[in-house]
């Protein structure tokens, strides 16, 4: 039976890169298993959606080069939606106007904030936080 998962990423990847990589892996696996996934990136975890930053995550997380990008690409392809905090992205210099130059190519991000977190988590069968 398929379930709906809300996966929230808010851990700063500078503080705990392994937790961030594990979160991407879990969300990707859940989507790949045929469940509905809504992934929301907030706080400094929004940097996980930045193409240049993501390239540096694997070494710090103890993974093979390209692993995080491959898992994020799979998540993007299979998730119902990938959301990010408009305010958190703005804090690190990314806006809807310059996002195409910074974010992972092919990402159709839904810009949101606390109302999105509330709505998505309330409608999910399960919520995971990384």
Legacy VTK file of the C-alpha trace (Angstrom):
# vtk DataFile Version 3.0
C-alpha trace
ASCII
DATASET POLYDATA
POINTS 130 float
0.000 0.000 0.000
1.433 3.331 -1.068
1.826 6.068 1.534
2.477 9.791 1.389
5.694 10.994 3.030
6.672 14.520 3.990
10.460 14.721 4.243
11.830 17.879 5.859
15.479 18.841 5.437
16.635 21.533 7.863
20.023 20.309 9.113
22.920 22.554 8.150
25.134 20.420 5.879
28.177 22.203 7.296
27.276 20.832 10.734
26.181 17.294 9.799
26.864 16.428 6.148
26.305 12.711 6.744
22.798 13.273 8.116
21.976 15.334 5.019
23.290 12.614 2.689
21.346 9.953 4.594
18.201 12.069 4.282
18.595 12.390 0.525
19.209 8.636 0.285
16.129 7.795 2.363
13.831 10.176 0.498
15.093 8.859 -2.830
14.567 5.252 -1.708
11.036 5.958 -0.480
10.099 7.605 -3.783
11.768 4.781 -5.701
9.698 2.273 -3.731
6.589 3.851 -5.210
5.473 6.052 -2.334
4.458 9.685 -2.746
7.163 12.045 -1.481
7.063 15.770 -0.837
10.552 17.012 0.085
10.950 20.390 1.768
14.348 22.092 2.171
14.633 24.874 4.748
17.193 26.745 6.840
20.753 26.122 5.615
19.715 22.759 4.161
18.554 24.727 1.105
22.201 24.619 0.026
21.683 20.925 -0.744
19.808 22.121 -3.834
22.733 24.285 -5.027
24.618 22.531 -7.825
28.096 23.708 -6.747
27.515 22.972 -3.074
26.132 19.496 -3.700
29.357 18.554 -5.507
31.277 19.061 -2.245
28.944 17.068 0.002
30.135 13.543 -0.807
33.681 13.959 0.432
32.512 15.477 3.718
29.813 12.782 4.108
32.217 9.907 3.419
30.585 8.851 0.149
31.741 8.127 -3.363
31.944 11.251 -5.556
28.656 11.907 -7.337
26.548 9.837 -4.922
24.554 12.716 -3.470
23.888 14.199 -6.896
22.668 10.850 -8.240
20.345 10.359 -5.274
19.029 13.924 -5.477
18.445 13.536 -9.228
16.449 10.359 -8.521
14.452 12.145 -5.836
13.718 15.068 -8.152
12.561 12.682 -10.884
10.301 10.647 -8.601
9.009 13.022 -5.935
5.588 14.590 -6.217
7.195 17.882 -5.274
10.448 19.460 -4.144
9.896 22.577 -2.066
12.255 25.124 -0.601
11.937 27.974 1.806
11.897 31.270 -0.049
13.296 33.056 3.014
16.056 30.518 3.618
17.187 30.628 -0.011
17.191 34.435 0.108
19.438 34.293 3.171
22.076 32.461 1.102
21.579 34.731 -1.921
19.163 32.710 -4.072
15.852 34.069 -5.310
13.323 32.843 -7.873
14.957 35.298 -10.298
18.507 33.847 -10.090
17.660 30.256 -9.122
18.276 28.740 -12.566
21.928 29.801 -12.379
22.459 28.313 -8.901
20.167 25.352 -8.301
20.603 21.811 -9.612
19.625 21.678 -13.294
16.221 20.176 -13.976
14.845 21.123 -10.566
11.339 22.543 -10.672
11.274 23.862 -7.146
8.137 25.049 -5.406
8.938 28.200 -3.448
7.180 28.157 -0.100
7.489 28.719 3.630
5.766 27.808 6.898
2.284 27.549 5.304
3.654 24.923 2.905
5.282 22.963 5.724
2.012 23.006 7.624
-0.125 21.883 4.690
2.252 19.193 3.419
2.954 17.679 6.812
-0.728 17.691 7.792
-1.689 15.728 4.687
1.133 13.150 4.939
0.854 9.639 6.317
4.396 9.907 7.687
6.827 12.740 8.358
10.605 12.370 8.404
13.064 15.059 9.463
16.687 15.291 8.432
LINES 1 131
130 0 1 2 3 4 5 6 7 8 9 10 11 12 13 14 15 16 17 18 19 20 21 22 23 24 25 26 27 28 29 30 31 32 33 34 35 36 37 38 39 40 41 42 43 44 45 46 47 48 49 50 51 52 53 54 55 56 57 58 59 60 61 62 63 64 65 66 67 68 69 70 71 72 73 74 75 76 77 78 79 80 81 82 83 84 85 86 87 88 89 90 91 92 93 94 95 96 97 98 99 100 101 102 103 104 105 106 107 108 109 110 111 112 113 114 115 116 117 118 119 120 121 122 123 124 125 126 127 128 129
